[in-house]
Structure formats: structure tokens, C-alpha cells
Amino acid sequence: MRKIEAVLPASLRQNKNRINRLVVEAVSRLTGGAQDQAWATELREGKSGRSMLYIIRR
């Protein structure tokens, strides 16, 4: 999400819902399928101990 947010114009960076939709669209295109079919998300504990959302390809 941060990588997509970084390349957006400042006027769009405040809209987190739009950024989330762009992430879903980008990952769907990269994996060749829709969320919950070609890929899914999973909440895991990262190396820092914080919970992070991971993308899992199916």
C-alpha cells in the first residue's frame, strides 16, 4: 500500500479507501485473478512484532 501511495498525487494520498481499491486492482492484475480466487490476504505477526497484512498467492 505504501508503494502505491508514494506514487499518487498528494490530492489522492488522503483517500485510504481509494488506495486500498488500487492495491486490490494491482494485485489482481499481477496474479491474474480476483481476490479470494487467485490470491488472499492473511494477518501475520511481522519481524518487528507488529501485525502485518500479507498477500498469499493461491
Chimera marker file (.cmm) of the C-alpha trace (Angstrom):
<marker_set name="trace">
<marker id="1" x="0.000" y="0.000" z="0.000" r="1" g="1" b="0" radius="0.5"/>
<marker id="2" x="2.815" y="2.405" z="0.840" r="1" g="1" b="0" radius="0.5"/>
<marker id="3" x="4.461" y="1.950" z="-2.552" r="1" g="1" b="0" radius="0.5"/>
<marker id="4" x="1.257" y="2.798" z="-4.409" r="1" g="1" b="0" radius="0.5"/>
<marker id="5" x="0.558" y="5.704" z="-2.060" r="1" g="1" b="0" radius="0.5"/>
<marker id="6" x="4.051" y="7.100" z="-2.718" r="1" g="1" b="0" radius="0.5"/>
<marker id="7" x="3.440" y="7.486" z="-6.460" r="1" g="1" b="0" radius="0.5"/>
<marker id="8" x="-0.019" y="9.039" z="-6.164" r="1" g="1" b="0" radius="0.5"/>
<marker id="9" x="-0.589" y="12.779" z="-6.391" r="1" g="1" b="0" radius="0.5"/>
<marker id="10" x="-0.901" y="14.451" z="-2.987" r="1" g="1" b="0" radius="0.5"/>
<marker id="11" x="-4.612" y="15.056" z="-3.567" r="1" g="1" b="0" radius="0.5"/>
<marker id="12" x="-5.253" y="11.282" z="-3.660" r="1" g="1" b="0" radius="0.5"/>
<marker id="13" x="-2.969" y="10.217" z="-0.805" r="1" g="1" b="0" radius="0.5"/>
<marker id="14" x="-5.547" y="11.154" z="1.816" r="1" g="1" b="0" radius="0.5"/>
<marker id="15" x="-8.139" y="8.750" z="0.432" r="1" g="1" b="0" radius="0.5"/>
<marker id="16" x="-7.170" y="5.414" z="2.035" r="1" g="1" b="0" radius="0.5"/>
<marker id="17" x="-10.247" y="3.651" z="0.595" r="1" g="1" b="0" radius="0.5"/>
<marker id="18" x="-9.172" y="4.547" z="-2.909" r="1" g="1" b="0" radius="0.5"/>
<marker id="19" x="-5.630" y="3.380" z="-2.204" r="1" g="1" b="0" radius="0.5"/>
<marker id="20" x="-6.977" y="0.054" z="-0.902" r="1" g="1" b="0" radius="0.5"/>
<marker id="21" x="-9.015" y="-0.390" z="-4.093" r="1" g="1" b="0" radius="0.5"/>
<marker id="22" x="-5.913" y="0.333" z="-6.173" r="1" g="1" b="0" radius="0.5"/>
<marker id="23" x="-3.947" y="-2.285" z="-4.236" r="1" g="1" b="0" radius="0.5"/>
<marker id="24" x="-6.666" y="-4.875" z="-4.858" r="1" g="1" b="0" radius="0.5"/>
<marker id="25" x="-6.741" y="-3.997" z="-8.565" r="1" g="1" b="0" radius="0.5"/>
<marker id="26" x="-2.942" y="-4.087" z="-8.890" r="1" g="1" b="0" radius="0.5"/>
<marker id="27" x="-2.558" y="-7.432" z="-7.098" r="1" g="1" b="0" radius="0.5"/>
<marker id="28" x="-5.422" y="-8.930" z="-9.115" r="1" g="1" b="0" radius="0.5"/>
<marker id="29" x="-3.701" y="-7.928" z="-12.341" r="1" g="1" b="0" radius="0.5"/>
<marker id="30" x="-0.311" y="-9.183" z="-11.174" r="1" g="1" b="0" radius="0.5"/>
<marker id="31" x="-1.662" y="-12.566" z="-10.058" r="1" g="1" b="0" radius="0.5"/>
<marker id="32" x="-4.021" y="-12.988" z="-12.987" r="1" g="1" b="0" radius="0.5"/>
<marker id="33" x="-7.162" y="-13.358" z="-10.911" r="1" g="1" b="0" radius="0.5"/>
<marker id="34" x="-9.537" y="-11.878" z="-8.414" r="1" g="1" b="0" radius="0.5"/>
<marker id="35" x="-9.117" y="-11.684" z="-4.655" r="1" g="1" b="0" radius="0.5"/>
<marker id="36" x="-10.212" y="-14.904" z="-2.910" r="1" g="1" b="0" radius="0.5"/>
<marker id="37" x="-9.632" y="-16.808" z="-6.154" r="1" g="1" b="0" radius="0.5"/>
<marker id="38" x="-6.043" y="-16.173" z="-7.272" r="1" g="1" b="0" radius="0.5"/>
<marker id="39" x="-4.893" y="-14.572" z="-4.034" r="1" g="1" b="0" radius="0.5"/>
<marker id="40" x="-5.940" y="-13.790" z="-0.485" r="1" g="1" b="0" radius="0.5"/>
<marker id="41" x="-4.741" y="-11.775" z="2.478" r="1" g="1" b="0" radius="0.5"/>
<marker id="42" x="-3.606" y="-13.089" z="5.811" r="1" g="1" b="0" radius="0.5"/>
<marker id="43" x="-2.832" y="-11.223" z="9.017" r="1" g="1" b="0" radius="0.5"/>
<marker id="44" x="0.507" y="-12.347" z="10.487" r="1" g="1" b="0" radius="0.5"/>
<marker id="45" x="2.967" y="-11.100" z="13.037" r="1" g="1" b="0" radius="0.5"/>
<marker id="46" x="5.893" y="-9.403" z="11.310" r="1" g="1" b="0" radius="0.5"/>
<marker id="47" x="9.550" y="-9.472" z="12.360" r="1" g="1" b="0" radius="0.5"/>
<marker id="48" x="9.001" y="-6.302" z="14.354" r="1" g="1" b="0" radius="0.5"/>
<marker id="49" x="6.240" y="-7.980" z="16.363" r="1" g="1" b="0" radius="0.5"/>
<marker id="50" x="3.533" y="-5.846" z="14.756" r="1" g="1" b="0" radius="0.5"/>
<marker id="51" x="0.675" y="-7.440" z="12.873" r="1" g="1" b="0" radius="0.5"/>
<marker id="52" x="1.008" y="-7.082" z="9.127" r="1" g="1" b="0" radius="0.5"/>
<marker id="53" x="-1.291" y="-7.983" z="6.275" r="1" g="1" b="0" radius="0.5"/>
<marker id="54" x="0.370" y="-10.383" z="3.839" r="1" g="1" b="0" radius="0.5"/>
<marker id="55" x="-0.742" y="-11.248" z="0.318" r="1" g="1" b="0" radius="0.5"/>
<marker id="56" x="-0.864" y="-15.001" z="-0.300" r="1" g="1" b="0" radius="0.5"/>
<marker id="57" x="-0.988" y="-16.348" z="-3.834" r="1" g="1" b="0" radius="0.5"/>
<marker id="58" x="-3.222" y="-19.399" z="-4.278" r="1" g="1" b="0" radius="0.5"/>
<link id1="1" id2="2" r="1" g="1" b="0" radius="0.2"/>
<link id1="2" id2="3" r="1" g="1" b="0" radius="0.2"/>
<link id1="3" id2="4" r="1" g="1" b="0" radius="0.2"/>
<link id1="4" id2="5" r="1" g="1" b="0" radius="0.2"/>
<link id1="5" id2="6" r="1" g="1" b="0" radius="0.2"/>
<link id1="6" id2="7" r="1" g="1" b="0" radius="0.2"/>
<link id1="7" id2="8" r="1" g="1" b="0" radius="0.2"/>
<link id1="8" id2="9" r="1" g="1" b="0" radius="0.2"/>
<link id1="9" id2="10" r="1" g="1" b="0" radius="0.2"/>
<link id1="10" id2="11" r="1" g="1" b="0" radius="0.2"/>
<link id1="11" id2="12" r="1" g="1" b="0" radius="0.2"/>
<link id1="12" id2="13" r="1" g="1" b="0" radius="0.2"/>
<link id1="13" id2="14" r="1" g="1" b="0" radius="0.2"/>
<link id1="14" id2="15" r="1" g="1" b="0" radius="0.2"/>
<link id1="15" id2="16" r="1" g="1" b="0" radius="0.2"/>
<link id1="16" id2="17" r="1" g="1" b="0" radius="0.2"/>
<link id1="17" id2="18" r="1" g="1" b="0" radius="0.2"/>
<link id1="18" id2="19" r="1" g="1" b="0" radius="0.2"/>
<link id1="19" id2="20" r="1" g="1" b="0" radius="0.2"/>
<link id1="20" id2="21" r="1" g="1" b="0" radius="0.2"/>
<link id1="21" id2="22" r="1" g="1" b="0" radius="0.2"/>
<link id1="22" id2="23" r="1" g="1" b="0" radius="0.2"/>
<link id1="23" id2="24" r="1" g="1" b="0" radius="0.2"/>
<link id1="24" id2="25" r="1" g="1" b="0" radius="0.2"/>
<link id1="25" id2="26" r="1" g="1" b="0" radius="0.2"/>
<link id1="26" id2="27" r="1" g="1" b="0" radius="0.2"/>
<link id1="27" id2="28" r="1" g="1" b="0" radius="0.2"/>
<link id1="28" id2="29" r="1" g="1" b="0" radius="0.2"/>
<link id1="29" id2="30" r="1" g="1" b="0" radius="0.2"/>
<link id1="30" id2="31" r="1" g="1" b="0" radius="0.2"/>
<link id1="31" id2="32" r="1" g="1" b="0" radius="0.2"/>
<link id1="32" id2="33" r="1" g="1" b="0" radius="0.2"/>
<link id1="33" id2="34" r="1" g="1" b="0" radius="0.2"/>
<link id1="34" id2="35" r="1" g="1" b="0" radius="0.2"/>
<link id1="35" id2="36" r="1" g="1" b="0" radius="0.2"/>
<link id1="36" id2="37" r="1" g="1" b="0" radius="0.2"/>
<link id1="37" id2="38" r="1" g="1" b="0" radius="0.2"/>
<link id1="38" id2="39" r="1" g="1" b="0" radius="0.2"/>
<link id1="39" id2="40" r="1" g="1" b="0" radius="0.2"/>
<link id1="40" id2="41" r="1" g="1" b="0" radius="0.2"/>
<link id1="41" id2="42" r="1" g="1" b="0" radius="0.2"/>
<link id1="42" id2="43" r="1" g="1" b="0" radius="0.2"/>
<link id1="43" id2="44" r="1" g="1" b="0" radius="0.2"/>
<link id1="44" id2="45" r="1" g="1" b="0" radius="0.2"/>
<link id1="45" id2="46" r="1" g="1" b="0" radius="0.2"/>
<link id1="46" id2="47" r="1" g="1" b="0" radius="0.2"/>
<link id1="47" id2="48" r="1" g="1" b="0" radius="0.2"/>
<link id1="48" id2="49" r="1" g="1" b="0" radius="0.2"/>
<link id1="49" id2="50" r="1" g="1" b="0" radius="0.2"/>
<link id1="50" id2="51" r="1" g="1" b="0" radius="0.2"/>
<link id1="51" id2="52" r="1" g="1" b="0" radius="0.2"/>
<link id1="52" id2="53" r="1" g="1" b="0" radius="0.2"/>
<link id1="53" id2="54" r="1" g="1" b="0" radius="0.2"/>
<link id1="54" id2="55" r="1" g="1" b="0" radius="0.2"/>
<link id1="55" id2="56" r="1" g="1" b="0" radius="0.2"/>
<link id1="56" id2="57" r="1" g="1" b="0" radius="0.2"/>
<link id1="57" id2="58" r="1" g="1" b="0" radius="0.2"/>
</marker_set>
